[in-house]
Amino acid sequence: MSDRPTKHVPWRLLEFKTASGRWQMAADLYLYRTISGHPEPLIVRFYRFAPPTITIGYHQTAARAVDEAACAAAGIGLAR
């Protein structure tokens, strides 16, 4: 064990949320924009997509990453 003092980092756990992919990605963007200048406390967030959703990364092209028609037919959402 170390005798060095432990640095405690403040953090906040957000309530678990089930929502659409678009809602979840909008919430992430809101959190990013809100806290990017004030990084403490750290935020931990767990969530579930309903309906199931594929998220497309910032540098991905949806048409190259997924078959949008097949996703729509299967009831799978798409979100960036």
Helices and strands as residue ranges (DSSP letters): E 11-13, E 17-19, H 21-35, E 42-44, E 47-49, E 53-55, H 62-65, H 68-74, E 77-79
